[in-house]
Amino acid sequence: MSQLSLNLIAILVFTMTLSALLGPIIHLSPTVPAVVTFTLLGLATLDAAVWNSRGADVVLDTLAITSKERRSRVVRHEAGHFLIAHHFNIPVTGYALTAWEAWRQGFPGRGGVQFDDEQVATEIATGMLSAQLLNRYCTLWMAGIAAELIEFENAEGGDDDRLRLRTVLSQLRPPITDFDRQERFAILQAKTLLQQQRSRYEKLVAAMEKRTPVAECYQILE
């Protein structure tokens, strides 16, 4: 069971316990919180066992995405990845801007831009990733954070991107352990590229907000 599901269950148990204690004061039958708790715990367990806790992701993401700024952050974050992938000739195979879209399309996690990363995966498997390819992918992985920094001066997303970068760096031979330095350098490179192509980036953001297919997004960029 994921940490997210465990946290949700802990909050649920606390809330239901509190309602049971306060029930007599507000004349609430103890059966109500018991039934609600049993039902929701059952759903959470089913979600973890059958869907690998993706149901919880969808619910939380749906609640969060109602914020206009949150929607803007997500699309700008992912458009940053898309544009930098295009710049480095790394094929984009699809994208999803919500956990529900990701689930429907069969993408892992809460969505994002999907790349054809067979080349980098092959080199990572050998532990010998070329400096040029490493630089390109580090810039690509940090592009979402860079896009948020340009627009909002801070980044709320990107934890998975940082984890991926750090995982790859630790698998190299010899491993690169100065993660912070590598991240800062990659973010700076991504910000520079995004600012140099600001007009194309804004057009891409507008297209992705409309869920424009990948092929048409490429036409806009080219």
Protein Blocks (a to p, Z undefined) as FASTA:
>chain_A
ZZklmmmmmmmmmmmmmmmmmmmmnopafklmmmmmmmmmmmmmmmmmmnnommmmmmmm
mmmmmpmklmmmmmmmmmmmmmmmmmnopacfbdcfbfklmmmnopahjbdjdddfklmm
mmmmnopacfklmmmmmmmmmmmmmmmmmmnopafbhklmmmmmmmmmmmpccddfblml
mmmmmmmmmmmmmmmmmmmmmmmmmmmmnopafklmmmmmZZ
